[in-house]
Amino acid sequence: MVELFLSAFVTLFVVIDPPGCAPIYAGLTAQHSPAMRRSMALRAVLIAGAILLGFALFGADLLAAMHIELDAFRTAGGIMLFLIALDMVFEKRTERRENRADKVREDPSIEDVAVFPMAMPMLAGPGAIASVMLLEGSADGLVGTLTVLAALALVLVLTLFAFLAASPLMRMFGAKVEAVITRLLGVLLAALAAQYVIDGLRGSFAA
């Protein structure tokens, strides 16, 4: 079981990528208050955990019943992430935040990134969904299932800590450096999104 736990932990850590997602989260929530950032970080991790748990236990049956292939998730998730990346690179989110600053203070639900894009598709994306489904399929009995779920829980806890630490670290660099980092991360996110689309299309045409 130790070998299964380590294998599941390493796989999920690499796929979910807490160190890579944390700076993106910090860039998307730069204009929010610390309390709102903490709230969104917690909700993003909890929602992603619920999604991944659901797919780990029932994903194979659900996709088969709906006649949906995993490559469709990759393609759709890549397109959504690419739109977010464009906003980060061209600072459209910053412009919208300035125009709606008063509304944001009045209604915390505005510009809430907890569900989209952080929980889905950043954390509980096609790669993470595929990974938990494959790991669960290879698990042996109840003990194996609990081992995989324990590895998933540990990765999500580390992700929450990474989210909470990202914003203070980015603020230390100042606004100009933060803007450069946000744009750079936007370019990297665009590349990741393009890779999702390429993988999805390649899988669809190869099938």
C-alpha positions as CSV (number, residue, x, y, z in Angstrom):
1,M,0.0,0.0,0.0
2,V,2.9,2.3,0.6
3,E,4.0,1.9,-3.0
4,L,0.5,2.7,-4.2
5,F,0.3,5.7,-2.0
6,L,3.6,7.1,-3.2
7,S,2.7,6.4,-6.9
8,A,-0.7,8.1,-6.5
9,F,0.8,11.0,-4.6
10,V,3.6,11.7,-7.2
11,T,1.2,11.3,-10.1
12,L,-1.5,13.6,-8.7
13,F,1.1,16.2,-7.4
14,V,2.7,16.4,-10.9
15,V,-0.7,16.6,-12.7
16,I,-2.4,19.1,-10.3
17,D,0.9,21.0,-9.9
18,P,0.3,23.1,-6.7
19,P,3.5,25.2,-7.2
20,G,2.5,26.0,-10.7
21,C,-1.2,26.8,-10.0
22,A,-0.4,29.0,-6.9
23,P,1.2,31.9,-8.8
24,I,-1.7,31.8,-11.3
25,Y,-4.2,32.0,-8.5
26,A,-2.3,34.9,-6.9
27,G,-2.4,36.7,-10.2
28,L,-6.1,36.2,-10.7
29,T,-7.0,37.3,-7.2
30,A,-4.5,40.2,-6.9
31,Q,-7.3,42.8,-6.4
32,H,-9.2,40.9,-3.8
33,S,-8.9,41.3,-0.1
34,P,-6.9,38.8,2.0
35,A,-10.0,37.4,3.5
36,M,-11.6,36.9,0.1
37,R,-8.5,35.2,-1.2
38,R,-8.4,32.8,1.7
39,S,-12.1,32.0,1.2
40,M,-11.7,31.5,-2.5
41,A,-8.6,29.3,-2.0
42,L,-10.5,27.1,0.5
43,R,-13.5,26.8,-1.8
44,A,-11.5,26.1,-4.9
45,V,-9.7,23.2,-3.1
46,L,-12.9,21.8,-1.6
47,I,-14.8,22.0,-4.9
48,A,-11.9,20.4,-6.8
49,G,-11.7,17.7,-4.2
50,A,-15.4,17.0,-4.5
51,I,-15.1,16.8,-8.3
52,L,-12.1,14.5,-8.3
53,L,-13.7,12.3,-5.6
54,G,-16.8,12.0,-7.6
55,F,-14.9,11.0,-10.8
56,A,-12.7,8.6,-8.8
57,L,-15.7,6.7,-7.5
58,F,-18.2,7.1,-10.4
59,G,-16.4,8.7,-13.3
60,A,-16.0,5.7,-15.5
61,D,-19.7,4.8,-15.3
62,L,-20.8,8.5,-15.8
63,L,-18.7,9.1,-18.9
64,A,-19.8,5.7,-20.4
65,A,-23.4,6.5,-19.7
66,M,-23.2,9.9,-21.4
67,H,-21.1,8.7,-24.3
68,I,-18.4,11.3,-23.5
69,E,-14.7,10.7,-24.2
70,L,-12.0,12.1,-22.0
71,D,-10.5,13.8,-25.0
72,A,-13.5,16.0,-25.1
73,F,-12.7,17.2,-21.6
74,R,-9.1,18.0,-22.7
75,T,-10.3,20.1,-25.7
76,A,-13.0,22.0,-23.8
77,G,-10.8,22.6,-20.8
78,G,-7.9,23.9,-23.0
79,I,-10.2,26.4,-24.8
80,M,-11.5,27.8,-21.5
81,L,-8.0,28.1,-20.0
82,F,-6.8,29.8,-23.2
83,L,-9.4,32.5,-22.8
84,I,-8.3,33.1,-19.2
85,A,-4.6,33.3,-20.4
86,L,-5.5,36.0,-22.9
87,D,-7.0,38.1,-20.2
88,M,-3.9,37.7,-18.0
89,V,-1.5,38.6,-20.9
90,F,-3.4,41.7,-22.1
91,E,-4.5,42.7,-18.6
92,K,-8.1,42.8,-19.5
93,R,-9.0,41.5,-16.0
94,T,-7.2,44.5,-14.5
95,E,-9.2,46.9,-16.6
96,R,-12.5,45.2,-15.7
97,R,-11.6,45.2,-12.0
98,E,-10.9,48.9,-12.0
99,N,-14.3,49.6,-13.7
100,R,-16.1,47.4,-11.3
101,A,-14.2,48.0,-8.1
102,D,-17.3,49.2,-6.2
103,K,-19.4,46.3,-7.3
104,V,-16.7,43.9,-6.2
105,R,-16.8,45.4,-2.7
106,E,-20.6,45.2,-2.6
107,D,-20.9,41.7,-4.0
108,P,-18.1,39.2,-3.2
109,S,-19.4,36.8,-5.8
110,I,-18.2,39.1,-8.6
111,E,-14.8,38.0,-10.1
112,D,-14.9,34.9,-7.9
113,V,-12.4,32.5,-9.5
114,A,-12.9,29.7,-6.9
115,V,-15.1,27.6,-9.2
116,F,-13.8,28.7,-12.6
117,P,-11.1,28.6,-13.5
118,M,-9.3,27.4,-10.4
119,A,-11.4,24.4,-9.2
120,M,-12.3,23.5,-12.7
121,P,-10.4,23.1,-15.0
122,M,-7.1,24.2,-13.3
123,L,-7.1,21.8,-10.4
124,A,-9.8,19.3,-11.4
125,G,-8.8,19.4,-15.0
126,P,-8.8,16.6,-17.7
127,G,-5.4,15.4,-16.5
128,A,-6.4,15.2,-12.9
129,I,-9.7,13.5,-13.7
130,A,-8.0,11.0,-15.9
131,S,-5.4,10.3,-13.3
132,V,-7.8,9.6,-10.4
133,M,-9.9,7.4,-12.6
134,L,-6.9,5.4,-13.7
135,L,-5.4,5.2,-10.2
136,E,-8.8,4.1,-8.8
137,G,-9.1,1.5,-11.6
138,S,-5.7,0.0,-10.6
139,A,-6.5,0.1,-6.8
140,D,-7.2,-3.3,-5.2
141,G,-10.3,-3.3,-3.0
142,L,-11.4,-0.9,-0.3
143,V,-7.9,-0.5,1.1
144,G,-6.5,0.4,-2.3
145,T,-9.3,2.9,-2.9
146,L,-8.7,4.6,0.5
147,T,-5.0,4.8,-0.2
148,V,-5.5,6.6,-3.5
149,L,-8.0,9.0,-1.8
150,A,-5.5,9.7,1.0
151,A,-2.9,10.6,-1.6
152,L,-5.4,12.9,-3.3
153,A,-6.3,14.5,0.0
154,L,-2.6,15.2,0.8
155,V,-2.0,16.8,-2.6
156,L,-5.1,19.1,-2.1
157,V,-3.9,20.1,1.4
158,L,-0.5,21.1,-0.1
159,T,-2.4,23.0,-2.9
160,L,-4.3,25.0,-0.3
161,F,-1.1,25.9,1.5
162,A,0.5,27.0,-1.8
163,F,-2.5,29.2,-2.6
164,L,-2.4,30.9,0.8
165,A,1.3,31.6,0.5
166,A,1.4,32.8,-3.1
167,S,-0.2,36.2,-2.7
168,P,2.0,37.5,0.1
169,L,5.1,36.4,-1.7
170,M,4.0,38.1,-4.9
171,R,3.2,41.3,-3.1
172,M,6.7,41.4,-1.8
173,F,8.0,41.9,-5.4
174,G,5.8,45.0,-6.0
175,A,3.2,45.9,-8.6
176,K,5.5,46.2,-11.6
177,V,7.2,42.9,-11.0
178,E,3.8,41.3,-10.2
179,A,2.4,42.6,-13.6
180,V,5.4,41.0,-15.4
181,I,5.0,37.7,-13.6
182,T,1.3,37.7,-14.3
183,R,1.8,38.2,-18.0
184,L,4.5,35.6,-18.1
185,L,2.2,33.1,-16.3
186,G,-0.5,34.0,-18.8
187,V,1.8,33.0,-21.6
188,L,2.7,29.7,-19.8
189,L,-1.0,29.1,-19.2
190,A,-1.8,29.7,-22.8
191,A,0.8,27.1,-23.8
192,L,-0.7,24.7,-21.3
193,A,-4.1,25.3,-22.7
194,A,-2.9,24.8,-26.2
195,Q,-1.3,21.5,-25.1
196,Y,-4.7,20.4,-23.7
197,V,-6.4,21.1,-27.0
198,I,-3.6,19.4,-29.0
199,D,-3.8,16.3,-26.8
200,G,-7.6,16.2,-27.0
201,L,-7.6,16.5,-30.8
202,R,-4.8,14.0,-31.2
203,G,-6.6,11.5,-29.0
204,S,-9.9,12.0,-30.9
205,F,-8.4,11.6,-34.4
206,A,-6.2,8.6,-33.2
207,A,-9.2,6.8,-31.9
